[in-house]
Amino acid sequence: MIVGGSDGLGKELVREVFMKGALITIVGKDEKKLIEIQKELDPADNKGDPLIRYFKADVTNMEGHEVEKLIRQAEKYLGSIEMFVYCAAKSEPVMFVSSDLNKFKSHMDLNFYSVVKFLLPITKRMVLRKTQGRICFVGDSMGTMKTVPGMTPYACSKSALEQLAMQLRSELEAHQIRVHYLLPPPM
């Protein structure tokens, strides 16, 4: 499952993982883009069971039970989730003194809390299955290695994501679930 897979880096990850033979569930906001990537990679989709399924969703507005329902539907079609990649993110630059709490909340909602909404049920399923799993976070060096004026809300949310990845790595290692924190070059 790749959340944020209809655009940018997420879309390229969908391509790469699909070309390596994986069945993929993509979650994204833009249904037109989701349909395009599905048809590009799996053009025979309407002649049988597609190898790529997509779900249109705004992950920041989803409640926990909606995430559970989406995961159940994805697993019904393509089997249990063996790899989870969270690639959705937002960055709206604003100087701290011109900002307000809502800027921080909106960054944290998408860049951190939405990850947790998906991870809680997915990691529990991985642990209960007692099979190997993989979790990948797409981070940003701006979160911990650089300071750039106007990027405080974004950097704070990405720092929280990095800490989540580090903590989960140590917690889930005993369950053979590998956690990766990816730092792509600036785009």
Salt bridges, closest charged atoms under 4 A:
ASP7 OD2 - LYS33 NZ 2.77
GLU12 OE2 - ARG15 NH1 2.39
GLU16 OE2 - LYS20 NZ 3.52
GLU40 OE2 - ARG15 NE 2.76
GLU68 OE1 - ARG72 NH1 3.90
GLU68 OE1 - ARG125 NH1 3.19
GLU75 OE1 - ARG125 NE 2.95
GLU92 OE2 - LYS90 NZ 3.42
GLU92 OE1 - LYS103 NZ 3.33
